[in-house]
Structure formats: structure tokens, C-alpha cells
Amino acid sequence: LENISVIGESDNSTCKAVASGNRLIKEITLSEDFIKKASKQEIETAIIQASNRALEQAARVEQSEMSHAAMSILPGLG
């Protein structure tokens, strides 16, 4: 899971967050234009949105990976 990366974006795609499959944020990037024009509140909101979306994606990936691992261990349950 540590080697899997997922990306979440804010509504306006001005912020992107990259998370690992272990649900750890690895990177946050903001559009240069957005940084210059946005208020502190807008920047914070974009970071929160992108981070939450990346973490949601990471949780889905983790669940999928664990499900596949369980099926390989106990093939009769699938």
C-alpha cells in the first residue's frame, strides 16, 4: 500500500493532494495563479477538499487490496 499513490483534487482543480495507499498525505500542490489570487480561506478550503478526496481514494484502494488478499488466502469466500 505504501507504493500505491492516489490523487485528490479540489473542486476547481487548483489544488492536488497525493496520498499513499496507507492513507498518508505525501504531497500537496497548488496552482501558482490560485496562490496569487485566492484568499487564505479559499486556499485552506481547496487543501481540505483535495486532501479528503485523496484519503477517500486511498481508503477505497486499501479496502480493495485487503479484499483481494483475503480472497487469495480464503478462496471459497468470494
C-alpha positions as CSV (number, residue, x, y, z in Angstrom):
1,L,0.0,0.0,0.0
2,E,2.9,2.3,0.6
3,N,3.9,2.1,-3.1
4,I,0.4,3.0,-4.3
5,S,-0.4,6.7,-4.9
6,V,-3.8,8.3,-5.3
7,I,-4.7,11.8,-6.2
8,G,-7.5,14.1,-4.9
9,E,-8.4,17.4,-6.4
10,S,-10.3,20.4,-5.2
11,D,-13.5,21.4,-7.0
12,N,-11.7,24.0,-9.2
13,S,-8.6,21.7,-9.7
14,T,-6.4,24.4,-8.2
15,C,-5.1,22.0,-5.5
16,K,-4.0,18.4,-5.8
17,A,-3.2,16.1,-2.9
18,V,-1.3,12.8,-3.3
19,A,-1.8,10.1,-0.7
20,S,-0.3,6.7,-0.3
21,G,-2.5,3.6,0.0
22,N,-1.8,3.7,3.7
23,R,-3.8,7.0,3.8
24,L,-0.9,9.3,4.4
25,I,-0.7,12.6,2.5
26,K,2.6,12.6,0.6
27,E,2.3,15.8,-1.4
28,I,0.2,18.9,-1.8
29,T,0.4,21.2,-4.9
30,L,-1.3,24.5,-5.5
31,S,-1.7,26.3,-8.8
32,E,0.6,29.4,-8.9
33,D,-2.3,31.6,-10.2
34,F,-4.5,30.4,-7.4
35,I,-2.0,31.2,-4.8
36,K,-1.6,34.7,-6.1
37,K,-5.4,35.4,-6.4
38,A,-7.0,33.4,-3.6
39,S,-7.7,34.3,-0.1
40,K,-6.4,32.3,2.9
41,Q,-9.8,30.8,3.4
42,E,-10.1,29.7,-0.3
43,I,-6.6,28.1,-0.1
44,E,-7.4,26.3,3.1
45,T,-10.7,25.0,1.6
46,A,-9.0,23.8,-1.5
47,I,-6.4,21.9,0.5
48,I,-9.0,20.3,2.7
49,Q,-11.1,19.2,-0.3
50,A,-8.2,17.8,-2.2
51,S,-6.8,16.0,0.9
52,N,-10.1,14.5,1.9
53,R,-10.7,13.3,-1.7
54,A,-7.2,11.7,-1.8
55,L,-7.8,10.0,1.5
56,E,-11.2,8.7,0.4
57,Q,-9.5,7.2,-2.7
58,A,-6.8,5.7,-0.5
59,A,-9.4,4.1,1.7
60,R,-11.1,2.5,-1.3
61,V,-7.7,1.2,-2.6
62,E,-6.8,-0.2,0.8
63,Q,-10.2,-1.9,1.1
64,S,-9.8,-3.4,-2.4
65,E,-6.3,-4.6,-1.8
66,M,-7.3,-6.2,1.5
67,S,-10.3,-7.9,-0.1
68,H,-8.1,-9.3,-2.8
69,A,-5.6,-10.5,-0.2
70,A,-8.4,-12.2,1.8
71,M,-9.7,-14.0,-1.3
72,S,-6.3,-15.4,-2.1
73,I,-6.0,-16.7,1.4
74,L,-9.6,-18.0,1.6
75,P,-10.7,-18.5,-2.0
76,G,-14.0,-20.2,-1.1
77,L,-15.4,-17.0,0.5
78,G,-15.6,-14.9,-2.8
